[in-house]
Amino acid sequence: MSTSISSSDRSGSSARPSSSDYPVGARAGHVPLSLRLVVRWSGLVLAIGLAAAGMWVEAAVAMLVALGQVLAWRWRLPWVWEVATSVTALVAAISSYLFLYERWSWWDLPVHFVLTAVVSVLAAWMFDVGVRGRRAPRPWLIVLFGAGLAWVWEMLEWWGHHAVDPRVYIAPLDTVGDVIAGLAGATVAAWWWRREAHRAAAPPPTAVSPPSAAAPPTAASPQGARGDAQEPGSHVSVR
């Protein structure tokens, strides 16, 4: 995966870095318009449809998806990460609509892992790149946001269990597993950004010229009896 992340923390000016400074292309101009619309507006369309059907709780969850999609778009998150944020948020929301968390007790772990990873990157990107003007989010900040988001998620689940739907599972062991999964996802995302930053900072390999062939001896070069070049000032005796 090619990248152009700079290892420096700050850009040379106060303006936002150009799209060429970001990995895998920050802008999605090369992507078909239909795909961009789906990635950026599917959450809002879903929320409107659920609200029209009177499913207010589900519509509120879809609005959170829409919020993540719009933030990733407007804060110019790299396209690959924008897609990952949009798709992961949709999967997490639809999983709650279909009661997949209740059907498969293990399903929330991969969702916590991936969703915390992409949201942590989004939060760190908004702060470091959007606000501070850096060229890339700092890995330690991604992990910090991940730890905070993991705990906030569990607090929301606790609130949802008591205020919205008692079917929301909040067992202590489940809470610990979710927090660990979320923190692991943020750590992996931070590792990815750190690897890309080091790769961009590495100097490009220099081309090595092939050794040139030795020049053949010229007629002016004195040759010894055995074909060896003579030292300057030496004499050749011919018998």
Solvent accessible surface area in square Angstrom, and as a share of the most:
residue,aa,sasa,rsa
1,M,115,0.51
2,S,93,0.60
3,T,31,0.18
4,S,51,0.33
5,I,2,0.01
6,S,39,0.25
7,S,76,0.49
8,S,58,0.37
9,D,79,0.41
10,R,124,0.45
11,S,21,0.13
12,G,86,0.83
13,S,75,0.49
14,S,118,0.76
15,A,65,0.51
16,R,105,0.38
17,P,7,0.04
18,S,63,0.41
19,S,43,0.28
20,S,81,0.52
21,D,28,0.15
22,Y,7,0.03
23,P,0,0.00
24,V,47,0.27
25,G,29,0.28
26,A,4,0.03
27,R,101,0.37
28,A,5,0.04
29,G,61,0.58
30,H,140,0.63
31,V,11,0.06
32,P,87,0.55
33,L,109,0.54
34,S,78,0.50
35,L,84,0.42
36,R,60,0.22
37,L,88,0.44
38,V,88,0.51
39,V,9,0.05
40,R,27,0.10
41,W,86,0.30
42,S,26,0.17
43,G,0,0.00
44,L,59,0.29
45,V,103,0.59
46,L,52,0.26
47,A,4,0.03
48,I,106,0.54
49,G,42,0.40
50,L,22,0.11
51,A,29,0.23
52,A,91,0.70
53,A,70,0.54
54,G,41,0.40
55,M,82,0.37
56,W,171,0.60
57,V,82,0.47
58,E,48,0.22
59,A,8,0.06
60,A,59,0.46
61,V,47,0.27
62,A,0,0.00
63,M,93,0.42
64,L,118,0.59
65,V,7,0.04
66,A,5,0.04
67,L,99,0.49
68,G,15,0.15
69,Q,3,0.02
70,V,45,0.26
71,L,49,0.24
72,A,0,0.00
73,W,52,0.18
74,R,143,0.52
75,W,64,0.22
76,R,56,0.21
77,L,0,0.00
78,P,0,0.00
79,W,23,0.08
80,V,68,0.39
81,W,29,0.10
82,E,4,0.02
83,V,44,0.25
84,A,34,0.26
85,T,3,0.02
86,S,2,0.01
87,V,77,0.44
88,T,16,0.09
89,A,13,0.10
90,L,32,0.16
91,V,62,0.35
92,A,13,0.10
93,A,3,0.03
94,I,73,0.37
95,S,2,0.01
96,S,43,0.28
97,Y,42,0.16
98,L,92,0.46
99,F,84,0.35
100,L,25,0.12
101,Y,59,0.22
102,E,92,0.41
103,R,166,0.61
104,W,110,0.39
105,S,98,0.63
106,W,142,0.50
107,W,54,0.19
108,D,17,0.09
109,L,76,0.38
110,P,53,0.33
111,V,9,0.05
112,H,3,0.01
113,F,71,0.30
114,V,64,0.37
115,L,26,0.13
116,T,3,0.02
117,A,11,0.09
118,V,6,0.03
119,V,46,0.27
120,S,0,0.00
121,V,0,0.00
122,L,9,0.04
123,A,23,0.18
124,A,0,0.00
125,W,1,0.00
126,M,45,0.20
127,F,80,0.33
128,D,0,0.00
129,V,3,0.02
130,G,17,0.17
131,V,97,0.56
132,R,82,0.30
133,G,12,0.12
134,R,20,0.07
135,R,49,0.18
136,A,17,0.13
137,P,4,0.03
138,R,43,0.16
139,P,37,0.23
140,W,143,0.50
141,L,10,0.05
142,I,0,0.00
143,V,46,0.27
144,L,109,0.54
145,F,65,0.27
146,G,0,0.00
147,A,33,0.26
148,G,36,0.35
149,L,53,0.26
150,A,1,0.01
151,W,136,0.48
152,V,80,0.46
153,W,53,0.19
154,E,6,0.03
155,M,112,0.50
156,L,103,0.51
157,E,33,0.15
158,W,136,0.48
159,W,143,0.50
160,G,8,0.08
161,H,49,0.22
162,H,113,0.50
163,A,65,0.50
164,V,66,0.38
165,D,33,0.17
166,P,100,0.63
167,R,141,0.51
168,V,43,0.25
169,Y,150,0.57
170,I,46,0.23
171,A,28,0.22
172,P,111,0.70
173,L,153,0.76
174,D,28,0.14
175,T,28,0.16
176,V,82,0.47
177,G,23,0.22
178,D,1,0.01
179,V,18,0.10
180,I,110,0.56
181,A,14,0.11
182,G,0,0.00
183,L,69,0.34
184,A,40,0.31
185,G,0,0.00
186,A,0,0.00
187,T,66,0.39
188,V,76,0.44
189,A,4,0.03
190,A,5,0.04
191,W,141,0.49
192,W,35,0.12
193,W,2,0.01
194,R,132,0.48
195,R,80,0.29
196,E,0,0.00
197,A,24,0.19
198,H,110,0.49
199,R,112,0.41
200,A,35,0.27
201,A,50,0.39
202,A,58,0.45
203,P,114,0.72
204,P,110,0.69
205,P,134,0.84
206,T,119,0.69
207,A,106,0.82
208,V,137,0.78
209,S,92,0.59
210,P,114,0.71
211,P,132,0.83
212,S,106,0.68
213,A,98,0.76
214,A,100,0.77
215,A,92,0.71
216,P,107,0.67
217,P,103,0.65
218,T,91,0.53
219,A,115,0.89
220,A,97,0.75
221,S,41,0.27
222,P,78,0.49
223,Q,71,0.32
224,G,15,0.14
225,A,114,0.89
226,R,221,0.81
227,G,49,0.47
228,D,88,0.45
229,A,80,0.62
230,Q,56,0.25
231,E,128,0.58
232,P,131,0.82
233,G,73,0.70
234,S,54,0.35
235,H,174,0.78
236,V,77,0.44
237,S,98,0.63
238,V,136,0.78
239,R,273,1.00
